[in-house]
Amino acid sequence: MIGMLIAIVLFNVVAFKTNKRLTKNQIVHIWTFTIAAQLAFDCMIEFKYLGYWYFTREPNWGGLTAHLFIVPPVNMMYLNWYPLSSDLIKRVSYIIFWVVAILLYEVVALLPEPWGYFRYGWWKLWHAAILDPILLLIILKYYKWIFRLEKEACK
């Protein structure tokens, strides 16, 4: 629990203090989309197939807290610092950096309590290594779509 609380405070402070790009509307969209996507995926992988879980295999308040307050600010940081106008090599390198950082964080979250809070069933780190770049591209495409919608709404 200690590790999760530290992550929540650290990720949220950094996400909101360093934000220079994202509007309040975009933040709300990213936060809501992230929570919805994560809960939809986790309903199957976490609860139905027991691939992984937070704290215990049953739904719990600690797991809900992790869903609500850890991944959304990470997505904010990822999008805020994403090199939108850079060349392909820099954008791919940026995604690789984030995948490595997320995987390292997942390893820390797997530590025994009180530092760790995440547990594996059949899920392994390589599953996340394959899925994370796809998820980062999805959130990037979603951000770009919201950005275009905002521009159209301001015409």
Secondary structure, DSSP 8 states (H G I E B T S, - for coil): -HHHHHHHHHHHHHHHHH-SS--HHHHHHHHHHHHHHHHHHHIIIIIIS-SEEESSSS--HHHHHHHHHTHHHHHHHHHHH--TTS-HHHHHHHHHHHHHHHHHHHHHHTS-TTT--EEESS--HHHHHHHHHHHHHHHHHHHHHHHHHHHHHT-
